[in-house]
Amino acid sequence: MTSPQSYTSLDAIDSHVQQLQATFRQGVTRPLAKRREQLQALYRLVDDNEEQLCQSVHADLRRHPVDTVLIEIASILHEIDDQLVNLEARTRPQRVAGTAVTIASTPMIRKEPKGVVLSISPWNFPLRLPLKALIPALAAGNTVLLKLSEVSVEATATLKHLIEKYMDPAVVRVVVGGPTETTHLLKHRFDHISFTGSTRVGQIVMTAAAQHLTPVTLELGGKNPAIILPDANLDLAVKRIVWGKLVNAGQICLSPDYIVCDHTTQAKLPVLFKKYVRQFYGDDPKQSPDLARIISDQHYQRLHQLIRDGPHAKRVVGELDAWDAIQRYVPPTLLLDVTLDDAVMQDELFGPILPVVPVTDRTAILETVQRHDTPLSLYLFSNDRQAIAQILDNTRSGSVCVNDVLRHYETNNVPFSAVGTSGNGRLNGRYGFDTFTHERATMISSANVPCDLLLEVRYPPFSGDSNKW
Ligand code: NAD
């Protein structure tokens, strides 16, 4: 394995795109046998090399391998299984009901590959995010160019190496690089672009895609609220929120970003927060092998400025002295009495920092959440059905999880969906398959002359002696 990162040259990028376009034009990826072959090769890639893949993520993020199996590997294998099992059903032309105007013909929808797909992915789930786009794109019969993140150096190098070893290079190519390489890549015409990353870069990608009228799937970020209502099982709510906030050291697009609750609930949070940090990571979380690190110096400095240097909440629960730039260690931190104007409430935090915004009533909860209009996910802890319905009816988000966090995306039977500033994507299972599929409206008409008599009414002339009306 090569560890120092080598970026793909601009010439190689051009040649990758040309190869993938040629493969698609030749129809290589259309037969189901070819799609199955590539999906099975990808399964072997992950299954045979699970340990190496987990170690590479550990080298980047110091994330425990068990966590990587749970939150990346298992989901990738499940997605491959799902696409393989459903391949024939998903690709079968769909017969649709006829109407009076479809007389003497059969209307249907052909499920066709879009062509060459570009997938651009971030560093925080360096295995799952590129592959969760690759799998449905292959199942749908496309050729795929993967632009892996330059930030997760080891995981990107490992995945590139394995893809080049296991996959057909005529069908899948990998580009490694940053903004320069991606900007060059985006000058090419693709048939679909899948982008996962920040809202800022999402805008850049969509603008570039517009030059070619290429459809874009965006999976972006946002500030995901965790609302705790007074009737919630508070102990369990905090246990789940602390877990969800600290997996991958809070560097997940779906991490609960901040808590909204009443003042009485806020007063009980410090004890419970400390209880679960200790239960999961011991007396000194810095020594725990289970707590990941911040990905880069740049991201560490961003959090440092926000919490250590900048004006932050009135009260901090966390080990301010434990911050460590060398290890890029940020201790689990709870911030109390945060207001909407505080710096920590402006952008997605992407770190193990949990602000609490105390409010007086449900109207104030709604106002707080509506401030960050369309987060990727919304978490709500309550057993009061009416209250749950009221909050869901008056808020928007890509997805919702009631009384838990993160778990709603583990099933392929719901889409990994986004809305507004958190994107427009729909991945997972058949939703991902549909994203990379062109539904081609198709009508097979009868070529029999007697049948044509049934359609006689459409032919001119419409007036005079031969008036058909
Ligand atoms: P990012 O937007 O900085 O980078 C994403 C990709 O874009 C990378 O491959 C990068 O090389 C490329 N890129 C960066 N700058 C570019 C530029 N100027 N021009 C062209 N390409 C450029 O995001 P990140 O820091 O890698 O990841 C974190 C972000 O991703 C967070 O906002 C997080 O919420 C989001 N995210 C979203 C999801 C989701 O499914 N919705 C999943 C994971 C991460």
Residues whose N, C-alpha, C, O or C-beta is under 5 A from the ligand:
A	BS01	NAD	I120 S121 P122 W123 K147 L148 S149 E150 G177 G178 P179 T182 T183 T196 G197 S198 T199 V201 I204 E219 L220 G221 G222 C253 S422
